[in-house]
């Protein structure tokens, strides 16, 4: 399913012309503008120093609730693990009301033989004082929190993180810096990011209509989370593989954005229980 752009005004031709002129002018002025990477999987345009995983392919997400599973499917494919997208979507746990969390993607990977490392910046789930705790202690903290704090989403997230740790996953709290990302990119390892699509796209907030479609609306809408795959970095820009075909940042499903804008998008993902990075490896991490 595709987002409906501001349905309350969609049929006003004057507003359509004005919006088109605004976006054209903004792009011409390079207002923190992303750059496409030459169509769906073409060459990058970010400069001679750019190094990225050009062969990482991502399919279009079938609907507004499957960006996470589609991003996970792309990471599997990067490692030569080719399985049907429909299978991954069917197997990944979905939250009540739609969508998923990065921790559920990590659990799926662990169950299929991968090593999984998750960086979380979600203060709704993790207290800053928990950094550095042994795995067993961190797991006990998460379970204890479910007995103190109400809320279905919080309860589900805490239990999922506890399960992730029990199945061998690793949780870290390192700052999401260019050095952190670059360390994985240099090892040819993509990074799956749960972030704020509203901030990344600079779009209006969204709400779901009676058919479950996301509709852009600045008043009725809420911030929306999203999953993308980070596949490299160069010239202070990060190369992104985005499962949302109609994203406003590129001609197709790949583009690059300023690293600062990307990091801000990750941190603001806390609003939607995102704000995390997930790294997978077919072999044990070397650090």
C-alpha positions as CSV (number, residue, x, y, z in Angstrom):
1,X,0.0,0.0,0.0
2,X,1.2,3.5,-0.7
3,X,0.9,6.6,1.4
4,X,-1.7,9.2,0.4
5,X,-0.2,12.7,0.2
6,X,-2.5,15.1,2.2
7,X,-5.8,13.7,1.1
8,X,-7.7,16.7,2.3
9,X,-6.2,18.8,-0.5
10,X,-5.3,16.2,-3.1
11,X,-7.7,17.5,-5.7
12,X,-6.8,21.2,-5.6
13,X,-4.7,21.8,-8.7
14,X,-3.4,25.1,-7.5
15,X,-2.0,23.6,-4.3
16,X,-0.5,20.7,-6.3
17,X,1.3,23.3,-8.6
18,X,2.5,25.3,-5.5
19,X,3.7,22.2,-3.7
20,X,5.6,21.1,-6.8
21,X,7.3,24.5,-7.2
22,X,8.2,24.5,-3.5
23,X,9.9,21.1,-3.7
24,X,11.7,22.1,-6.9
25,X,12.9,25.3,-5.3
26,X,14.0,23.5,-2.1
27,X,16.0,21.0,-4.1
28,X,17.6,23.6,-6.2
29,X,18.7,25.4,-3.0
30,X,20.2,22.1,-1.7
31,X,18.1,22.3,1.5
32,X,19.9,19.4,3.2
33,X,19.0,17.6,0.0
34,X,19.6,13.9,-0.4
35,X,21.2,12.7,-3.6
36,X,20.0,9.6,-5.5
37,X,22.5,6.9,-6.3
38,X,21.6,6.7,-9.9
39,X,18.3,4.9,-9.9
40,X,17.4,1.8,-8.1
41,X,20.9,0.3,-7.9
42,X,23.1,2.6,-10.0
43,X,26.4,4.2,-9.2
44,X,26.7,6.7,-6.4
45,X,27.2,10.4,-6.8
46,X,28.8,11.3,-3.5
47,X,32.4,11.7,-4.6
48,X,35.5,9.7,-5.3
49,X,36.1,8.8,-1.6
50,X,32.7,7.1,-1.3
51,X,32.8,3.4,-0.3
52,X,29.6,1.5,-0.1
53,X,27.9,-1.9,-0.6
54,X,26.6,-1.1,-4.1
55,X,25.4,-4.7,-4.7
56,X,23.1,-4.7,-1.6
57,X,19.6,-4.9,-3.2
58,X,16.4,-4.1,-1.5
59,X,12.9,-5.0,-2.7
60,X,9.9,-2.7,-2.3
61,X,7.9,-3.3,0.8
62,X,4.4,-4.7,-0.1
63,X,2.5,-2.5,2.4
64,X,3.0,0.1,5.1
65,X,3.6,-2.5,7.8
66,X,6.4,-4.6,6.3
67,X,9.4,-2.2,6.0
68,X,11.2,-4.1,8.8
69,X,10.9,-7.5,7.3
70,X,11.8,-6.2,3.9
71,X,14.9,-4.5,5.2
72,X,15.9,-7.7,7.0
73,X,15.4,-9.6,3.8
74,X,17.8,-7.3,2.1
75,X,20.5,-7.9,4.7
76,X,20.0,-11.7,4.4
77,X,20.5,-11.3,0.6
78,X,23.6,-9.3,1.1
79,X,25.1,-12.3,2.9
80,X,24.0,-14.7,0.1
81,X,21.1,-16.0,2.1
82,X,18.3,-15.8,-0.5
83,X,14.9,-16.6,0.7
84,X,11.4,-15.4,-0.4
85,X,10.4,-12.0,0.9
86,X,7.0,-13.4,1.7
87,X,8.5,-16.0,4.0
88,X,10.4,-13.4,6.0
89,X,7.3,-11.3,6.3
90,X,5.3,-14.2,7.5
91,X,7.8,-15.3,10.1
92,X,8.7,-11.9,11.6
93,X,6.6,-11.0,14.6
94,X,4.1,-8.2,14.0
95,X,3.0,-5.8,16.8
96,X,-0.6,-5.3,17.6
97,X,-1.7,-2.5,15.3
98,X,0.9,-3.3,12.7
99,X,4.6,-3.0,12.2
100,X,7.5,-4.6,14.1
101,X,10.5,-3.7,16.3
102,X,14.1,-4.2,15.5
103,X,14.4,-6.7,18.4
104,X,12.0,-9.0,16.6
105,X,14.1,-8.8,13.5
106,X,17.1,-9.7,15.6
107,X,15.3,-12.6,17.1
108,X,14.4,-13.9,13.6
109,X,18.1,-13.6,12.6
110,X,19.3,-15.5,15.8
111,X,16.8,-18.3,15.1
112,X,18.3,-18.6,11.6
113,X,21.9,-19.0,12.7
114,X,23.1,-15.3,12.6
115,X,24.9,-13.4,15.3
116,X,23.0,-10.2,16.2
117,X,24.2,-7.0,17.9
118,X,21.6,-4.3,18.7
119,X,22.4,-0.7,19.6
120,X,19.4,0.9,21.4
121,X,18.8,4.5,22.3
122,X,15.3,4.0,23.5
123,X,15.1,5.5,27.0
124,X,11.5,4.2,27.3
125,X,12.9,0.7,27.6
126,X,16.6,1.1,28.8
127,X,17.8,3.2,31.7
128,X,21.2,4.8,30.9
129,X,22.6,3.3,34.1
130,X,22.2,-0.2,32.5
131,X,25.1,0.4,30.2
132,X,27.8,-2.2,30.9
133,X,25.7,-4.5,32.9
134,X,26.3,-8.3,32.4
135,X,23.8,-9.9,30.1
136,X,22.0,-11.8,32.8
137,X,21.7,-8.7,34.9
138,X,20.4,-6.7,32.0
139,X,17.8,-9.4,31.3
140,X,16.6,-9.4,34.9
141,X,16.2,-5.6,34.7
142,X,14.1,-5.9,31.6
143,X,11.9,-8.5,33.2
144,X,11.6,-6.6,36.5
145,X,10.5,-3.5,34.5
146,X,7.5,-5.4,33.2
147,X,6.2,-6.0,36.7
148,X,6.4,-2.3,37.5
149,X,5.4,-0.3,34.4
150,X,2.2,-0.8,32.5
151,X,1.6,-0.5,28.7
152,X,1.3,-3.2,26.1
153,X,4.0,-1.9,23.9
154,X,6.5,-1.5,26.7
155,X,5.7,-4.9,28.0
156,X,6.1,-6.5,24.6
157,X,9.4,-4.7,24.0
158,X,10.9,-5.6,27.3
159,X,9.9,-9.3,27.0
160,X,11.3,-9.3,23.4
161,X,14.6,-7.8,24.5
162,X,14.9,-10.4,27.3
163,X,14.3,-13.1,24.8
164,X,16.8,-11.6,22.4
165,X,19.5,-11.8,25.1
166,X,18.4,-15.3,26.1
167,X,18.9,-16.5,22.5
168,X,22.4,-15.1,22.3
169,X,21.9,-11.5,21.1
170,X,24.1,-8.6,22.2
171,X,22.8,-5.2,23.3
172,X,25.0,-2.2,23.3
173,X,24.6,1.5,24.0
174,X,27.5,3.1,22.0
175,X,26.7,6.5,20.6
176,X,25.6,6.4,16.9
177,X,28.6,8.1,15.5
178,X,30.1,8.1,12.0
179,X,33.0,6.1,13.4
180,X,30.6,3.4,14.7
181,X,28.9,3.1,11.4
182,X,32.1,3.2,9.4
183,X,33.6,0.4,11.4
184,X,30.9,-1.9,10.1
185,X,30.9,-0.6,6.6
186,X,34.6,-1.2,6.3
187,X,33.9,-4.8,7.1
188,X,31.3,-5.0,4.4
189,X,28.5,-5.3,7.0
190,X,25.3,-3.3,6.4
191,X,23.5,-1.7,9.4
192,X,19.7,-2.0,9.7
193,X,18.3,1.2,11.3
194,X,15.0,1.9,13.0
195,X,14.4,5.6,12.8
196,X,11.9,8.4,12.4
197,X,10.6,8.5,8.8
198,X,8.9,11.8,9.6
199,X,12.2,13.5,10.3
200,X,14.3,11.7,7.7
201,X,11.8,12.5,4.9
202,X,11.0,16.0,6.3
203,X,7.4,15.0,5.6
204,X,4.1,15.7,7.3
205,X,3.0,13.4,10.1
206,X,0.8,10.5,9.2
207,X,-2.4,8.7,10.2
208,X,-4.0,5.5,9.1
209,X,-7.3,5.7,7.1
210,X,-10.2,3.2,7.3
211,X,-8.4,1.0,4.9
212,X,-5.1,1.0,6.9
213,X,-3.3,3.2,4.4
214,X,-0.9,5.9,5.8
215,X,-2.1,9.4,5.0
216,X,0.1,12.5,5.3
217,X,-1.6,15.2,7.4
218,X,0.1,17.9,9.4
219,X,-2.7,18.1,12.0
220,X,-4.2,14.7,12.3
221,X,-1.0,12.8,11.8
222,X,1.6,11.3,14.2
223,X,5.3,10.7,13.8
224,X,6.0,7.5,11.9
225,X,8.8,5.0,12.4
226,X,10.5,3.2,9.6
227,X,13.3,0.7,8.8
228,X,16.1,1.2,6.3
229,X,19.4,-0.4,5.6
230,X,22.6,1.7,5.8
231,X,25.1,0.4,3.2
232,X,28.0,2.8,3.3
233,X,29.3,6.2,3.9
234,X,31.4,8.8,2.0
235,X,31.9,12.6,2.1
236,X,29.9,12.9,5.3
237,X,26.9,11.3,3.7
238,X,25.4,7.9,4.4
239,X,24.1,5.6,1.6
240,X,20.6,4.3,2.3
241,X,18.6,1.4,0.9
242,X,15.0,2.2,1.6
243,X,12.2,-0.4,1.1
244,X,9.6,2.4,0.6
245,X,9.4,2.8,-3.2
246,X,7.7,6.1,-3.1
247,X,10.0,7.7,-0.6
248,X,10.6,11.4,-1.3
249,X,14.4,11.3,-1.1
250,X,15.4,9.5,-4.3
251,X,14.4,8.1,-7.6
252,X,13.9,4.6,-6.5
253,X,15.0,2.9,-3.3
254,X,18.5,4.2,-2.9
255,X,19.8,7.6,-1.9
256,X,22.3,9.3,0.4
257,X,21.7,11.8,3.2
258,X,23.9,13.9,5.4
259,X,25.2,11.8,8.3
260,X,24.0,14.3,10.9
261,X,20.4,14.2,9.5
262,X,20.5,10.4,9.6
263,X,21.7,10.2,13.2
264,X,19.1,12.7,14.3
265,X,16.5,10.5,12.5
266,X,17.7,7.5,14.5
267,X,17.6,9.3,17.8
268,X,14.1,10.7,17.2
269,X,12.9,7.2,16.5
270,X,12.4,6.9,20.3
271,X,8.9,8.4,19.7
272,X,7.9,5.3,17.9
273,X,9.9,2.7,19.9
274,X,12.6,2.7,17.2
275,X,15.9,4.5,17.8
276,X,18.1,1.6,17.2
277,X,20.7,-0.1,15.0
278,X,20.8,-3.8,14.3
279,X,23.9,-5.5,12.9
280,X,23.9,-9.1,11.8
281,X,26.8,-11.4,10.9
282,X,26.9,-15.0,9.7
283,X,30.1,-15.5,11.9
284,X,30.9,-14.3,15.4
285,X,31.8,-10.6,15.7
286,X,35.5,-9.9,15.9
287,X,35.1,-7.2,18.6
